[in-house]
């Protein structure tokens, strides 16, 4: 027999308990959702005219076989899905505005999204900083976190990394992260999936306690056993996107029996509900049951939007300003980076290794007129190394944290603007350090001119080129998988390199290819590097042989068809690419939020 975890009334929740709050009801009417198929322009109806109401203080279990539309219903009610949705969402019979719905409704998805480099306590502390008003003092926030740890039974693992806690603890933590803002409505997608019987019961018992304290809590529950079913006050059962039961758990069997669907005595009512929902929709008993449940929808014409647009300024979407959000994001990201620095260390070591190999191969070529072509190759190799180490590292950034970012953004932790600015600020030091380590090693051992002007101008080109690579990697990582991003980055770099001006000089390019030379970001980086090393009225090179044709740099610049442009034009072109890619990354992330 399952052992109860304790009396809900025995748990102290001075700051978390919603005391003195009147009962309220979240209701929805004639909610429908369809998916458009682009290949044949047809529609698939996922939800069809669903209506129902969830009352505060009662735990609602949403059930149904796979493909019934359970998770889709939560996505629609939470506002995560907006396109192709019709129907109404109301609180106590009043239409819920879009801004207010995002404030009072929290949604915890089936997949647990936690920052693996943070402890349980740290995860809750950062969530408290994002979700609680800045007028609440640090001590009060810490007290609320402590209470929440106790409420969810996580006190013992407070100092444990989230990557090392059990599945049940992770589920409870993900619920607690949203509970910090004390939402009136909590929607949970399969909080017990992937857990053993004991852990699943504990999670559901904690959720039940939260519902008893005056919240609306609805969760998708997959095949609960008899002990778990006792914790659920109301059931909402779906069959292929249509409602077949909505009401008290104890009355479901009686309702089914009225339509000739008698539950055997030995059956778990939840299992029998799934059997009924899995019947062929042409079954007369199921058809009559659905007609009974849907009898109130025929005189109603649903609006296009789930919720109204609102100009109500009393509901602020975020607890913090953009600048305050940025500060918290930077602190959290810095802690994660310092604790999980494998990728950063690997990037530095790879750059050092490649720099040393390049230095050995092209040792002391910088002032040798006889080896000027080899020295020019050093410049293009330098750019390639910075490109690939920067883009591969950046490609991995977004996929690792995309699920957490999308969920936190949609649950109003912080804005896209704050997250985007934080990514830029955090990535810059890594780029500067890794790129500087590489070009300084190569610059010294290949005997490039030790003049501060040339070192500075060459470093600026390398850093701008690295930033282009970084932004390109973030863009690819935000729109496709890691595997595809790596292949596409190679596909981009190869033609861009061919039109860099090193392999195909401008004078040899055909009329069709010349436009590509003028848009290749590699070309402008290569030009800028050549200007930095050989421009600015550099003196003639040393000639260890009897005769060196390229001793006079003017001859070499004519040979490589280097246009007589100022160094500033190259920087301006690189800056244009940076602005373009940064804008593309921002809109890609914005599109990703709307899609997910």
C-alpha positions as CSV (number, residue, x, y, z in Angstrom):
1,X,0.0,0.0,0.0
2,X,1.3,3.5,-0.9
3,X,2.5,5.5,2.1
4,X,1.1,9.1,2.1
5,X,3.7,11.8,2.3
6,X,1.9,13.8,5.0
7,X,-1.0,16.0,5.8
8,X,-1.0,19.1,3.5
9,X,-2.1,21.2,6.4
10,X,1.1,20.4,8.2
11,X,3.4,22.1,5.6
12,X,4.2,25.7,6.5
13,X,3.6,28.0,3.5
14,X,3.5,31.5,5.0
15,X,4.5,33.3,1.8
16,X,3.4,30.7,-0.7
17,X,-0.1,29.9,0.5
18,X,-2.9,31.8,-1.1
19,X,-4.9,32.6,2.0
20,X,-8.1,34.6,1.9
21,X,-8.4,34.3,-1.9
22,X,-11.9,33.7,-3.2
23,X,-12.6,30.7,-5.3
24,X,-12.4,31.2,-9.0
25,X,-12.9,29.2,-12.2
26,X,-10.9,29.0,-15.4
27,X,-13.2,28.0,-18.3
28,X,-12.9,27.6,-22.0
29,X,-15.5,27.3,-24.7
30,X,-15.5,25.8,-28.1
31,X,-11.8,25.6,-28.4
32,X,-10.6,24.2,-31.7
33,X,-7.2,23.7,-33.2
34,X,-6.2,22.5,-36.6
35,X,-2.9,21.9,-38.4
36,X,-2.4,23.0,-42.0
37,X,-0.5,20.6,-44.3
38,X,1.5,22.6,-46.8
39,X,2.1,19.8,-49.3
40,X,-1.6,19.2,-50.1
41,X,-3.2,22.3,-48.4
42,X,-5.4,20.1,-46.3
43,X,-6.3,20.5,-42.6
44,X,-6.1,18.1,-39.7
45,X,-8.4,18.8,-36.8
46,X,-6.5,18.2,-33.5
47,X,-9.1,19.7,-31.1
48,X,-12.7,20.0,-31.9
49,X,-15.1,22.2,-30.0
50,X,-13.8,21.5,-26.6
51,X,-15.4,23.2,-23.6
52,X,-14.9,22.8,-19.9
53,X,-14.1,24.5,-16.6
54,X,-11.5,24.0,-14.0
55,X,-12.2,25.2,-10.5
56,X,-9.7,26.4,-7.9
57,X,-8.9,24.1,-5.1
58,X,-9.4,21.0,-7.2
59,X,-6.8,18.9,-9.1
60,X,-7.9,18.2,-12.6
61,X,-6.5,15.2,-14.5
62,X,-6.6,15.3,-18.3
63,X,-6.7,11.8,-19.8
64,X,-6.9,10.1,-23.1
65,X,-5.0,7.7,-25.4
66,X,-2.0,8.8,-27.4
67,X,-2.9,11.4,-30.1
68,X,-6.1,12.4,-28.2
69,X,-4.9,16.0,-28.0
70,X,-4.1,16.3,-24.3
71,X,-0.8,18.1,-24.6
72,X,-2.2,20.3,-27.4
73,X,-5.0,21.4,-25.2
74,X,-2.6,22.6,-22.5
75,X,-0.5,24.3,-25.2
76,X,-3.6,26.2,-26.4
77,X,-4.9,27.1,-22.9
78,X,-1.4,28.3,-21.9
79,X,-1.1,30.5,-25.0
80,X,1.9,28.6,-26.3
81,X,-0.1,27.8,-29.4
82,X,-1.9,30.7,-31.0
83,X,-2.1,30.1,-34.7
84,X,-5.2,28.3,-36.1
85,X,-6.9,28.4,-32.7
86,X,-10.5,29.4,-32.2
87,X,-12.6,29.6,-29.0
88,X,-12.8,31.6,-25.8
89,X,-10.7,31.5,-22.5
90,X,-12.4,33.0,-19.5
91,X,-12.0,33.5,-15.7
92,X,-15.3,33.6,-13.8
93,X,-17.1,34.1,-17.1
94,X,-15.1,37.1,-18.1
95,X,-12.9,37.0,-21.3
96,X,-9.3,36.7,-20.3
97,X,-7.0,39.3,-21.9
98,X,-3.8,38.1,-23.6
99,X,-1.6,40.1,-21.2
100,X,-3.4,38.9,-18.1
101,X,-3.4,35.3,-19.3
102,X,0.4,35.3,-19.5
103,X,0.5,36.6,-16.0
104,X,-1.8,34.2,-14.2
105,X,-1.2,31.0,-16.1
106,X,2.1,29.1,-15.9
107,X,2.8,26.0,-18.0
108,X,5.3,23.2,-17.2
109,X,6.0,21.0,-20.2
110,X,6.6,17.3,-20.2
111,X,10.3,17.6,-20.8
112,X,12.1,18.9,-17.8
113,X,14.2,21.9,-18.7
114,X,16.8,22.7,-16.1
115,X,20.3,24.3,-16.1
116,X,22.5,21.3,-15.4
117,X,25.4,23.4,-14.0
118,X,23.2,24.9,-11.3
119,X,22.2,23.3,-8.0
120,X,18.6,22.9,-6.9
121,X,18.9,25.9,-4.6
122,X,20.6,28.1,-7.2
123,X,17.9,27.2,-9.8
124,X,15.2,28.4,-7.4
125,X,17.2,31.5,-6.3
126,X,17.6,32.7,-9.9
127,X,14.0,31.9,-10.7
128,X,13.0,34.1,-7.7
129,X,15.2,36.9,-9.0
130,X,13.4,36.8,-12.4
131,X,9.9,36.3,-11.2
132,X,9.6,38.3,-7.9
133,X,9.4,42.0,-7.7
134,X,12.7,43.9,-7.1
135,X,10.9,45.5,-4.1
136,X,11.1,42.2,-2.3
137,X,14.3,42.0,-0.4
138,X,17.0,39.3,-0.8
139,X,16.2,37.8,2.6
140,X,12.5,37.5,1.8
141,X,13.3,35.9,-1.5
142,X,15.6,33.4,0.2
143,X,13.0,32.6,2.8
144,X,10.5,31.9,0.0
145,X,13.0,29.6,-1.7
146,X,13.6,27.8,1.5
147,X,9.8,27.3,2.1
148,X,9.4,26.0,-1.4
149,X,12.2,23.5,-1.0
150,X,10.4,22.2,2.1
151,X,7.0,22.2,0.4
152,X,8.3,20.2,-2.6
153,X,10.5,17.8,-0.5
154,X,13.7,19.1,-2.0
155,X,15.5,20.3,1.1
156,X,17.9,17.3,1.2
157,X,19.1,17.9,-2.3
158,X,19.3,21.7,-2.3
159,X,23.0,21.7,-2.8
160,X,22.9,19.0,-5.5
161,X,23.4,19.8,-9.2
162,X,20.2,19.4,-11.2
163,X,22.0,17.0,-13.5
164,X,22.5,14.6,-10.5
165,X,19.0,14.6,-9.0
166,X,16.4,11.9,-9.6
167,X,13.6,12.2,-12.1
168,X,10.9,12.8,-9.5
169,X,13.0,15.5,-7.9
170,X,13.5,17.1,-11.3
171,X,9.8,17.1,-12.0
172,X,9.0,18.7,-8.6
173,X,11.8,21.3,-9.1
174,X,10.4,22.3,-12.6
175,X,7.0,22.8,-10.9
176,X,8.5,24.8,-8.1
177,X,10.3,27.2,-10.5
178,X,6.9,28.3,-11.8
179,X,5.3,28.3,-8.4
180,X,7.6,31.1,-7.2
181,X,5.5,33.7,-8.9
182,X,2.4,32.3,-7.2
183,X,0.3,31.7,-10.5
184,X,-3.4,31.2,-10.1
185,X,-3.4,28.6,-12.8
186,X,-0.8,25.9,-13.3
187,X,-0.9,23.6,-16.3
188,X,1.4,20.5,-16.1
189,X,2.0,18.2,-19.0
190,X,2.5,14.7,-17.8
191,X,4.3,15.5,-14.5
192,X,4.5,11.8,-13.7
193,X,5.8,10.4,-17.0
194,X,9.1,8.4,-16.8
195,X,8.8,8.0,-13.1
196,X,8.4,4.8,-11.0
197,X,5.2,4.3,-9.1
198,X,6.5,5.7,-5.8
199,X,8.0,8.8,-7.4
200,X,4.9,9.4,-9.5
201,X,2.7,9.3,-6.4
202,X,4.9,11.7,-4.5
203,X,4.9,14.2,-7.4
204,X,1.1,14.0,-7.8
205,X,0.7,14.3,-4.0
206,X,2.7,17.5,-4.0
207,X,0.6,18.8,-6.9
208,X,-2.6,17.9,-5.0
209,X,-1.4,19.9,-2.0
210,X,-0.7,22.9,-4.2
211,X,-4.2,22.7,-5.6
212,X,-5.8,22.4,-2.1
213,X,-4.3,25.9,-1.4
214,X,-6.6,27.6,-3.8
215,X,-5.0,27.3,-7.3
216,X,-6.4,25.9,-10.5
217,X,-4.1,23.0,-11.4
218,X,-4.8,20.8,-14.5
219,X,-2.3,18.1,-15.5
220,X,-2.1,15.6,-18.2
221,X,-1.9,12.2,-16.5
222,X,-1.2,9.0,-18.4
223,X,-2.8,5.9,-17.0
224,X,-2.9,6.6,-13.2
225,X,-3.1,3.7,-10.9
226,X,-5.8,3.4,-8.3
227,X,-3.8,5.2,-5.6
228,X,-2.9,8.1,-7.9
229,X,-6.5,8.3,-9.1
230,X,-7.7,9.0,-5.5
231,X,-5.7,12.2,-5.5
232,X,-7.4,13.6,-8.6
233,X,-10.6,15.5,-7.9
234,X,-11.9,15.9,-11.5
235,X,-11.2,14.2,-14.8
236,X,-11.3,15.6,-18.3
237,X,-11.2,12.7,-20.8
238,X,-10.5,13.2,-24.5
239,X,-10.9,10.9,-27.5
240,X,-9.4,12.1,-30.8
241,X,-9.7,15.7,-29.9
242,X,-13.2,15.5,-28.6
243,X,-14.5,15.5,-25.0
244,X,-16.1,12.3,-23.7
245,X,-16.2,13.2,-20.0
246,X,-15.8,16.2,-17.8
247,X,-16.6,16.1,-14.1
248,X,-15.9,14.5,-10.7
249,X,-13.6,11.5,-10.8
250,X,-16.1,9.4,-8.7
251,X,-19.0,10.0,-11.2
252,X,-17.2,8.9,-14.4
253,X,-18.0,5.2,-14.2
254,X,-21.7,6.0,-13.5
255,X,-21.8,8.4,-16.5
256,X,-20.3,5.8,-18.8
257,X,-22.7,3.2,-17.6
258,X,-25.7,5.4,-18.6
259,X,-24.6,4.9,-22.3
260,X,-24.0,1.1,-22.0
261,X,-20.3,1.4,-21.2
262,X,-20.1,-0.6,-18.0
263,X,-16.8,-0.8,-16.2
264,X,-15.9,-4.3,-14.9
265,X,-15.6,-4.4,-11.2
266,X,-11.9,-5.6,-11.5
267,X,-10.9,-2.7,-13.7
268,X,-9.2,0.5,-12.7
269,X,-11.6,3.3,-13.7
270,X,-8.7,5.2,-15.3
271,X,-7.8,2.2,-17.5
272,X,-11.4,1.7,-18.5
273,X,-11.6,5.4,-19.5
274,X,-8.7,4.9,-21.9
275,X,-10.5,1.8,-23.3
276,X,-13.6,3.8,-23.9
277,X,-11.7,6.7,-25.5
278,X,-9.9,4.2,-27.8
279,X,-13.2,2.8,-29.2
280,X,-14.0,3.3,-32.8
281,X,-15.7,6.7,-33.2
282,X,-18.5,5.0,-35.1
283,X,-19.4,3.0,-32.0
284,X,-23.0,4.0,-31.2
285,X,-22.4,4.1,-27.5
286,X,-19.4,6.4,-27.9
287,X,-21.3,8.6,-30.4
288,X,-24.2,9.1,-27.9
289,X,-21.7,9.9,-25.1
290,X,-20.0,12.5,-27.2
291,X,-23.3,14.0,-28.3
292,X,-24.3,14.3,-24.6
293,X,-21.0,16.1,-23.8
294,X,-21.2,18.4,-26.8
295,X,-24.9,19.3,-26.7
296,X,-24.1,22.9,-25.7
297,X,-21.9,23.8,-28.7
298,X,-24.3,24.0,-31.6
299,X,-25.7,27.5,-31.0
300,X,-22.3,29.1,-30.6
301,X,-20.0,30.8,-33.2
302,X,-16.4,30.9,-31.9
303,X,-14.2,33.9,-32.4
304,X,-10.9,33.7,-34.2
305,X,-8.7,34.3,-31.3
306,X,-8.4,32.4,-28.0
307,X,-7.9,35.6,-25.9
308,X,-8.5,39.2,-26.4
309,X,-5.8,41.7,-27.1
310,X,-5.4,44.0,-24.1
311,X,-4.2,47.5,-23.5
312,X,-4.6,47.0,-19.7
313,X,-1.4,48.4,-18.2
314,X,-2.1,47.0,-14.7
315,X,-0.6,43.6,-15.6
316,X,3.1,44.0,-16.2
317,X,4.5,41.1,-18.2
318,X,7.9,40.9,-16.5
319,X,8.8,41.5,-12.9
320,X,12.1,43.1,-13.8
321,X,13.2,45.8,-16.3
322,X,15.3,44.7,-19.3
323,X,18.4,46.0,-17.7
324,X,17.7,44.1,-14.5
325,X,16.9,40.9,-16.5
326,X,20.2,41.3,-18.2
327,X,22.0,41.5,-14.9
328,X,20.5,38.3,-13.6
329,X,21.1,36.5,-16.9
330,X,24.7,37.5,-16.9
331,X,25.2,36.3,-13.3
332,X,23.5,33.0,-14.1
333,X,25.4,32.4,-17.3
334,X,28.7,33.3,-15.8
335,X,28.2,30.8,-13.0
336,X,27.2,28.1,-15.5
337,X,30.2,28.8,-17.7
338,X,32.7,28.8,-14.8
339,X,31.2,25.5,-13.4
340,X,31.0,23.8,-16.8
341,X,34.0,25.2,-18.7
342,X,34.9,22.2,-20.8
343,X,33.9,23.8,-24.1
344,X,35.8,27.0,-23.3
345,X,39.0,25.2,-22.3
346,X,38.8,22.9,-25.3
347,X,38.4,25.9,-27.6
348,X,41.5,27.6,-26.1
349,X,43.6,24.4,-26.3
350,X,42.6,23.8,-29.9
351,X,43.5,27.3,-30.9
352,X,46.9,27.0,-29.1
353,X,47.6,23.6,-30.8
354,X,46.7,24.9,-34.3
355,X,48.7,28.1,-33.7
356,X,51.8,26.2,-32.7
357,X,51.6,23.9,-35.8
358,X,51.1,27.0,-38.1
359,X,54.1,28.7,-36.4
360,X,56.4,25.7,-37.0
361,X,55.3,25.4,-40.6
362,X,55.7,29.1,-41.4
363,X,58.4,30.1,-38.9
364,X,60.1,33.5,-39.4
365,X,58.4,34.3,-42.8
366,X,57.0,37.7,-41.8
367,X,59.9,39.9,-43.2
368,X,61.2,37.5,-45.9
369,X,60.5,38.8,-49.5
370,X,61.4,35.3,-50.9
371,X,58.6,33.7,-48.8
372,X,56.0,36.4,-49.1
373,X,53.4,34.0,-50.7
374,X,53.8,31.7,-47.7
375,X,53.4,34.5,-45.3
376,X,50.2,35.6,-47.1
377,X,49.0,32.0,-46.6
378,X,49.6,32.5,-42.9
379,X,47.0,35.3,-43.0
380,X,44.3,33.3,-44.6
381,X,45.0,30.2,-42.4
382,X,44.7,32.5,-39.4
383,X,41.2,33.6,-40.6
384,X,40.2,30.0,-41.3
385,X,41.2,28.8,-37.8
386,X,39.3,31.7,-36.1
387,X,36.3,31.0,-38.3
388,X,36.0,27.3,-37.6
389,X,36.7,27.4,-33.9
390,X,34.2,30.3,-33.5
391,X,31.4,28.9,-35.6
392,X,31.5,25.3,-34.2
393,X,31.5,26.6,-30.7
394,X,28.6,29.0,-31.4
395,X,26.6,26.3,-33.2
396,X,26.5,24.3,-29.9
397,X,25.4,27.2,-27.8
398,X,21.7,27.6,-28.7
399,X,20.7,23.9,-29.0
400,X,22.0,23.2,-25.5
401,X,19.8,25.8,-23.9
402,X,17.0,26.3,-26.4
403,X,14.3,24.3,-24.5
404,X,15.0,26.3,-21.3
405,X,15.1,29.6,-23.1
406,X,11.8,29.1,-24.9
407,X,10.0,27.8,-21.8
408,X,11.4,30.6,-19.6
409,X,10.6,33.3,-22.2
410,X,7.1,32.1,-22.7
411,X,6.5,31.9,-19.0
412,X,7.5,35.6,-18.7
413,X,10.8,35.1,-16.9
414,X,12.6,37.5,-19.2
415,X,12.3,39.1,-22.6
416,X,14.0,38.0,-25.8
417,X,15.8,41.4,-25.9
418,X,17.5,40.6,-22.5
419,X,18.4,37.1,-23.5
420,X,19.9,38.3,-26.8
421,X,22.0,41.0,-25.2
422,X,23.2,38.5,-22.5
423,X,24.3,36.1,-25.3
424,X,26.3,38.8,-27.0
425,X,28.0,40.0,-23.8
426,X,28.8,36.5,-22.7
427,X,30.2,35.3,-26.0
428,X,32.4,38.4,-26.5
429,X,35.1,37.6,-23.8
430,X,35.4,34.0,-25.0
431,X,35.8,35.2,-28.6
432,X,38.4,37.9,-27.7
433,X,40.5,35.5,-25.5
434,X,40.5,32.5,-27.9
435,X,41.2,34.6,-31.0
436,X,43.9,36.6,-29.3
437,X,45.7,33.5,-28.1
438,X,45.8,32.2,-31.7
439,X,46.9,35.3,-33.6
440,X,49.4,36.5,-31.0
441,X,51.2,33.1,-31.1
442,X,51.2,33.0,-34.9
443,X,52.1,36.7,-35.1
444,X,55.1,36.3,-32.9
445,X,56.6,33.1,-34.3
446,X,56.1,34.0,-37.9
447,X,58.0,37.3,-37.3
448,X,55.4,39.7,-38.4
449,X,56.4,43.4,-37.9
450,X,56.3,44.3,-34.2
451,X,54.5,47.6,-34.6
452,X,51.6,48.5,-32.4
453,X,49.7,50.0,-35.3
454,X,49.9,46.7,-37.3
455,X,49.2,44.5,-34.3
456,X,46.1,46.5,-33.4
457,X,44.8,46.7,-36.9
458,X,45.4,43.0,-37.6
459,X,43.8,42.1,-34.2
460,X,40.7,44.2,-35.0
461,X,40.2,42.4,-38.3
462,X,40.6,39.0,-36.7
463,X,38.1,39.9,-33.9
464,X,35.5,41.3,-36.3
465,X,35.9,38.2,-38.5
466,X,35.5,36.0,-35.5
467,X,32.4,37.9,-34.4
468,X,30.9,37.3,-37.9
469,X,31.7,33.6,-37.5
470,X,30.1,33.6,-34.0
471,X,26.9,35.2,-35.2
472,X,26.7,32.9,-38.2
473,X,27.1,29.9,-35.8
474,X,24.3,31.2,-33.5
475,X,22.1,31.8,-36.5
476,X,22.6,28.3,-37.8
477,X,22.2,26.8,-34.4
478,X,18.9,28.6,-33.9
479,X,17.3,27.4,-37.2
480,X,18.6,23.8,-37.6
481,X,20.1,20.8,-35.9
482,X,23.7,20.6,-34.8
483,X,24.6,18.1,-37.4
484,X,23.1,20.2,-40.2
485,X,24.6,23.3,-38.9
486,X,28.1,21.9,-39.1
487,X,27.6,20.8,-42.7
488,X,26.1,24.1,-43.7
489,X,28.9,26.1,-42.1
490,X,31.4,24.2,-44.3
491,X,29.1,24.7,-47.3
492,X,29.2,28.5,-46.6
493,X,32.9,28.7,-45.9
494,X,34.2,26.9,-49.0
495,X,32.7,29.3,-51.6
496,X,33.3,32.3,-49.4
497,X,37.0,31.3,-49.3
498,X,37.2,30.8,-53.0
499,X,36.1,34.4,-53.4
500,X,38.4,35.7,-50.7
501,X,40.9,37.2,-53.3
502,X,43.6,34.8,-52.3
503,X,42.7,31.8,-54.4
504,X,40.9,33.7,-57.2
505,X,42.4,37.2,-57.6
506,X,40.1,40.0,-58.6
507,X,41.8,40.3,-62.0
508,X,41.2,36.7,-62.9
509,X,37.5,36.5,-61.9
510,X,34.9,36.4,-64.6
511,X,32.1,38.9,-64.9
512,X,29.7,36.4,-63.3
513,X,32.0,35.8,-60.3
514,X,33.1,39.3,-59.6
515,X,29.8,40.2,-57.7
516,X,30.6,37.3,-55.3
517,X,34.0,38.8,-54.5
518,X,32.3,42.0,-53.5
519,X,29.9,40.3,-51.0
520,X,32.3,37.7,-49.5
521,X,33.0,38.5,-45.9
522,X,36.2,36.4,-46.1
523,X,37.5,38.7,-48.9
524,X,37.1,41.8,-46.7
525,X,38.8,40.1,-43.8
526,X,41.7,38.9,-46.0
527,X,42.0,42.4,-47.5
528,X,42.0,44.0,-44.1
529,X,44.7,41.6,-42.8
530,X,46.9,42.2,-45.9
531,X,46.5,46.0,-45.4
532,X,47.4,45.6,-41.7
533,X,50.6,43.6,-42.5
534,X,51.7,45.1,-45.8
535,X,50.0,48.5,-45.9
536,X,50.5,51.8,-44.1
537,X,53.7,52.6,-46.1
538,X,55.6,49.6,-44.9
539,X,59.3,49.6,-45.9
540,X,60.7,47.1,-48.4
541,X,61.2,43.5,-47.1
542,X,64.5,41.7,-46.5
543,X,65.9,39.6,-49.3
544,X,68.1,36.7,-48.3
545,X,68.6,35.7,-52.0
546,X,70.4,37.4,-54.8
547,X,67.2,38.8,-56.2
548,X,63.6,38.9,-54.8
549,X,61.0,40.2,-57.1
550,X,58.5,41.0,-54.3
551,X,61.0,42.9,-52.2
552,X,59.0,46.0,-53.2
553,X,55.5,45.5,-51.6
554,X,53.9,47.6,-54.4
555,X,54.7,44.7,-56.9
556,X,53.1,42.1,-54.6
557,X,49.9,44.1,-54.0
558,X,49.6,44.5,-57.8
559,X,50.2,40.8,-58.2
560,X,47.4,39.8,-55.9
561,X,45.1,42.5,-57.4
562,X,44.6,44.1,-54.1
563,X,42.3,47.1,-54.7
564,X,43.7,50.4,-53.7
565,X,41.2,50.9,-50.9
566,X,41.7,52.2,-47.4
567,X,41.8,49.9,-44.5
568,X,38.6,51.6,-43.2
569,X,36.5,50.3,-46.1
570,X,37.3,46.7,-45.2
571,X,36.2,47.4,-41.6
572,X,33.0,49.1,-42.8
573,X,32.2,46.0,-44.9
574,X,32.9,43.7,-42.0
575,X,30.7,45.8,-39.7
576,X,27.9,45.6,-42.3
577,X,28.1,41.8,-42.1
578,X,28.0,41.9,-38.3
579,X,24.9,44.1,-38.2
580,X,23.2,41.9,-40.8
581,X,23.9,38.7,-39.0
582,X,23.1,40.1,-35.5
583,X,19.7,41.2,-36.9
584,X,19.2,37.8,-38.5
585,X,20.0,36.0,-35.2
586,X,17.5,38.2,-33.3
587,X,14.6,37.6,-35.7
588,X,15.5,33.9,-35.8
589,X,15.2,33.6,-32.0
590,X,12.0,35.5,-32.1
591,X,10.6,33.2,-34.8
592,X,11.7,30.2,-32.7
593,X,9.8,31.4,-29.7
594,X,6.6,31.8,-31.7
595,X,7.0,28.4,-33.4
596,X,7.7,26.4,-30.2
